[in-house]
Amino acid sequence: MKNDTVTRIPGIKVGHFTDADAVTGCTVLLCPPKTVGAVDVRGGAPGTRETDLLAAHNLVEEVSAVLLSGGSAFGLAAADGVMRWHVERGLGYQSRSGLVVPIVPAAILFDLTIGEPGAYPGADAGYQACSNATADPVAMGSVGAGTGARIAAIFGNERASKGGLGSASVMLPGGLIVAALMAVNAVGNVIGEDGNILAGLRAADDSGFVSVLDAMTALASEKLPERENTVIGVVATNGALTKAQLQKVAQMAHDGIARAVNPAHTLYDGDTIFALATGDKSADTTLVGAHAAEMVAKAIRRAALQATSLAGVRAVRDR
């Protein structure tokens, strides 16, 4: 089976917890031992966990797993279940005292106003996502953290497009792999490679898609009706990179959001990208970062194209 998703990287597994009735969920990426992690946050309204630890000047380098979750800040509780799953298996950072502490960075998106009001993934959902994890090609669309994702919902669900979860990877010379896993719940429209709107804000007369930026400009003196959104994700490589090098990769990867979402990195987004290095292959930081941006853009577009209509929010496939 061809795999051009993030699980193409040896040792990485991805699992989803999906609640299609409540329209929320979470996704966990399980890391092989000795995976190095970093992060870069660009949105103005992030919801995160363990991001300070990933700074290059701080002690711990090893990451056990990364959690992407719906449920706004409530969804960070799903990381407790991810930690419990790891502790039961003796997996995590080996402290000097001999205790095992799983390191589970996490980021959330806002999906509380779709489906069951106030529903969010808790610790049991995080645990189940770990149990569901596999090295098979990542299931994409309205699953896991992408279940309740919406695109351009500034005028509510009726004029929004369904968001979702997408992944992409590329194999470079020498067997170096660069990949991305993105949950797309953006304020802005998703933009195709041709520069046209792929998914996003629908015109009031439902005649097609219209510019979110133009709508924001027209409402510059007013309070936008809805603005709780974000794009969160992970970029990964089987190369050997330090935390400092990975932080640069995460920074460069945000260019992929800017290419595929307009506007991006707004005050109302919580745009966050984690970066992981799992292997020992020789890797150039700039090369990995440049391809990471490409994979982020590709994963975002895949998320929009493979999303399915849920709870009154139409997917692009249903126009």
N, C-alpha and C positions, 0 to 999 in steps of 0.2 A: 504494500500500500504506500503510495507516494505521500510524503509528509513534508509540507513546506510551512509548518507552524513552529511554535517555540519548542515543542517536544522533540523536534529534530535534533536538538542538542542532547548528547548522551547524558543520562542521569536525571534530566528534568522530567517531572511528571506534573500534570495539571488535572485538577478535579473541580467539579461544579456542585453547588447546592442550588437547586432551582425550585422556587415556589410560584408556579404559574397562576395559582388562584389568588394569592396575596400580591403577586407581581413584584417580587423581590428575590434576591439571592446573593450568593457570594462565590468567588473563585479563588482557589489556592494554587500556587505554584510551589511544588516541593523541590528543594535543592539537594544536589548530591553533597557529600561531605566536603568541607573546606571551600565552599563557595564564598567568594568575596562579594560584598554588596556596597552600594552607594545610592544616593538619591539627589534629585533636584526638583524643587517645588517652584512653580511659576505662577500659579493661579492665586487670586486674592482672597479666596475663601476655602482653604484646604482643611481637610479632616484627616489626620494622620496619627500614626503610632510608631515609635522607635526611629524616627527620622534623625534626631540629634545623634543617636548612637552611630549612625552611618557616616558622620562627618569624618573627613580624612584624619583629623588630629585626635580622634577618640580611639579607645583601646581595642574594642572588639571588631574583628574583621569578618568573621564567619556568620553567614545568614542561613537559618534553617528552612525558612519558607517565606513567601510574600503573599499577603492576603489582599484581594480587591473585593470590596463589599458594597452592597446597597445599604439603605437604612440610615443615611446621614451619620452623625456621630454615634448614634445607637449601634450601628453596624460594626463599630470597632470591637464590640463584645465578641464577635465571631472569632477574633484572634485568640481568645481564651481557649476555645475549643481546639484550635490548631495547636496551641501549646500543649494541651492535655494529650492530644494524639501523639505528639512527639515524646513527651515524658514517658508515656506508657511503653515506648519502644527504646528508651534510653538515648534519644537523639537530641543533640543541642550543644550549646557551648559548655565545655568542661571547665568549671570554675576551679580556682585553687583549692577550695574546700572540698572538692570532689563532687559537688552537686551539679546536676545537668540543668542548664537553663536554655530552653529553645529561644532563639532570636527570630521573632516574627514581625517584621515591619508590615504596616498595613496602611491602606488609604481607602476612603469611602466616597461614594457619590450619593446625591440626594434623589430618592425615588419615593418619598413618603406621600406624594400627592397623585399617585397612580395606583390602581388596584385597591387593596384593603388599606384604609387610612391608618397611618402610623405603624404598619407592619415592617419588621426589620429582621435580618438574620442575627441569631444569637450564638452562644457558644456551641450548642448542638449542631447548628448549621455549619459552623467552621469545622467541627469534627467530622461531619458527614462528607464535606467537600474533600477532606484529606482521605477518607476511606474510599471515595470515588475516584481518586487520582490515578491516572494512567499515562503511559508513554505513547499512547495512540495519538493520531492527529487531533488537535484541539477542536471540540465541538464549538461552533461559532453561532452568532446571532443572538436571539433573545433567550440566553441561558446564563446561569451563574450571575456574576455581577452585572451582566448586561440585561437581565430579565426586565427590570423596571426602568431601564435607561430611555431617555427621550432626547431628541435633537431639536433645538430651536423652539423651546416651549414658552417663549416670552408672552404669548397670548393664550396660553393654556393648551390642554391636550388635543383639542379639536384641530388646531392649526399646526401642531407639532408633527414631526416624523418619529417613528420608532427607532430608538438607538439599540445598541447591543454590544456584543463582545467580538473582537476579531483578532487574528494572529497571522503572522507572516514570517518567513525566514529566507535567507540567501546563503548559499555555499560559495565561499571565496577560495582562491588558489591555496593549496596546502591543507585543505580540509577545515579551514576556519569558517565557523558558522556565526552569523549575526541574526538575531530574531527579535520579535516584539509581540507582546500580548496587551491589548488595549480594550478598556471598557469606555464606551463613548456615550456621554450624557451631556453633550456640549451646549452652551448658550448659542454659539454660532452655527451656521450651516456647515454641512460636510461638502467639501469641494472636490470634484473629480479631477483626474489628471488633465482634462481638457480645459479646466478653469470654470466650468459650469457647475451649478448647484446640483449635487447628487442627491441630497436629502436635507430636509430642513423645514424652514418656515413656509407654510402654504399661504397663498394669496387668500384674501377674505372671500373672494368668489370661487375659490378652489380651482382656479384656472392654471395653476402651476406653482412653482416655488418663487419666493421673493427674497430680497436681501435683508438679512437681519440687521446689518449695519445701517441701511437706509431707514429701517423701522426704528432703530434706536435713536437715530438722528432726528427723526420726526417727533419723537417723544422725549427729546432732550430735557425739556422743562417739566416733565411729568415723572411719576414713579412707575417703573415697569411693573406690569401685573404679576409676572412670575420670573424668578431669576436664580433659582437654586440648581446649579448645574456643575458639571466638571468632566474632564477627560483624565482618567488615571490608567497607569499601566506599568509594564516591565519591559526593559530591553535586556537581552542576555547574549553572551558569547561563550564559546568553549575555549577562548583564548586565555592567556595569563596576563591579568592586569591588576594593579594595585587599587586601593580605595581612591586615591587621588586621581589616578587615570580614569577610573570608572565614573567619578563625579563629572569629569569633563565629557565622557561619553553620554551621561544622562543629560547634561546641558545641551549638547549637540542634538540629542534625540528629540528635544522639544521643538526643533525646527520642523520635524515631521508633523507635529500638531499644527504649527503655523501654516504649513503647506496644505493641509487637508481640512482645516477648520477656519472659518472667517465669521466674526472676529474670534481670536484665540487669546488665552491668558488674560481674560477680563477680571475685573474686581469680583465678579459673581461666580467665576469658575474656581475650582480647587485643583487645577492641573498639576499633577504629580507624576514623575517617572522615576522608578527604581531601575538601577543597573546592576547586573550580576555577571560575574566571571567565574566559570566553573572548571576550566581546564588548564592545560599546560602548553597549549600551542602558542607559538610566537604570534604576537598581535601588536599592530601599530594602533595607538590610541586614536589618531585622527581618522584612519581608515575605518575602524570599528564604529566610531561616532557618526561618520558620514553615512555609512550603510544603516546604522541604527535609525537615523532620521528617515531614510527611505522606507524601512520596514514599519516604522510607526505610522507613516502616512498610508501605506498599503493596508495595514491592519485596521486603521480607522475606517477606510473605505469599505473593507470587507465587512466590518461590523454593521455598517448601514445597509449594505446590499443583502446581507443574510439575515437581518432582523425580520421578525414576524409580527404582525399586528396583534396587539394585546390591549385589553381594557380601554377600548375606544381610541387608541393611538395607532394610526395607520403606518405600516411599513412602506418603504419606497417601492417594494415589489407590488404593493397594492395601490400605489399612487394615491 
